[in-house]
Amino acid sequence: MKIEKIGVIPLGVEGSDEYLLINTDEACIPAVVKRDLLERYYKDTTQEAGGYYCHRVTVMEHPYQENEFVGVVHHRYDV
């Protein structure tokens, strides 16, 4: 899986949403890409107030390319 960062939307003290262009070696379904992306970015925190965590990602498939996706990594801070 090839991942290229294409943008970030800052959300203030809550964190940010990082947008990624994802290309897989062969045709793939979004659920598999989502699983792989979450395994790569998943992070939990035990720190109270201000601890970083990432429990969610979103994957959108390209309408014409079976191996291209846009992923959103939802970076958050416990507030």
Helices and strands as residue ranges (DSSP letters): E 2-10, G 12-14, E 15-23, H 30-41, E 52-61, E 68-77
